[in-house]
């Protein structure tokens, strides 16, 4: 099994790719052999079918392509959408009461509420019956597409065949009111306060940051030989040989970078930035997804609240690469997210120590 297949297998085994919708309403093509289903979902989400596939939808607002967190979630026949991702995209806000299981949406003077499991919502105090019920799936609160429309004053059209979500509104929609510094990235912040606090934390950290960087560190000679001199790793090298094990470590770290003929100086630079990101994240320990009102954590949450998930981890990494001039994006296939960095026109997945190999050429379309 090659390394790419190993990566895909590990993702599937971790249950990171999922389908949303009722088992009674999933389209035939969405269902795989029962042996591929993940039985662990049965206890808390008996109405969810976990499968080894996902579909990405292209989202447009007034004809203009946009991107959002969790857009990799499959949109089922009943058209339930991730509430926070879509409402925030349309400049609204969401809050979830974990005790009453009620989601509140506020958008341009309109207040809407809906309870988990219900298909009846209130919009400015008036009850309306929706096409399907709201559901919490893998800690992501999903709402019917018609509630998104009613709550934000938009028209939402979904095509399952074309895999598109078209949103239209009479007046232009402002995707984000947050003033940002790099590439329009908010790093998951819900408002300007969170964004500014995050950047203040980052600036203070790197103001005092000192670290001597050596490419490959104690395996410097092997990294130079592998990336600069083109030395290959013998297929039959004997474990225990320090030199060949160093070459193997270099290959596992950046084989795709060398295969794609990325210049040596660029490879060294990206390794240095990666080290800076790792050092920075040592002050922000990795946390598992917590069950509360957030379906996407931000860099702010992991830096100031000490709570988060792979979303917040990826956003915190993203800041460091953005500061160093790289084009980046955060990709989500719930329940996991990761950072991708563009080098010479190609996207590479930036994994941390929790994911195994570091650099791998991405085949994901990615969004941010």
QUIKA-V722117 format. One line per field, one symbol per residue. phi: phi as a letter, one per 30 degrees, with the letter a starting at -180 (. if undefined). burial: # if it has 9 or more other ideal C-beta (glycine too) atoms within 8 Angstrom, else .. A space follows every 50 residues. Layout:
# QUIKA-V722117
phi=???
burial=???
This chain:
# QUIKA-V722117
phi=.dddddddddddddidcbcckdddbddeddcceddddcdddddcbdcccd bcaabccdcbbhicdbbadiddddcdedhcbdedddddecicbbbbcddd iccccbahiccbbacejcccccbhicdbccdacdbcbhicdcbddddedd dcibcccbcdddhbbccbadcecceacddccbhidchiddadeddddddd dddddddcdbadcbeihdceeddddddccidcdddcdddjdedddddddd dddbedddddhdeedddddddddedddddddddbedbdecdadccbdcde dddcchbladdddddddeeddddciddbaccbbeccbacbbcbhiccbdc ccddcjedcbddcddiba
burial=..#..##.####..#######....#...#......#...#...#..### #.##.##.####...#.#########.#################.##... #######..#.#####.######....#.#...####..########### ####.#.#....#######...#....#.#....#####..#.##.###. ##..##..#.....##..#########.....#...#......####### ########.#.#...################..#..#..#....###### ####...#################.#.################...#### ##....######.#.##.
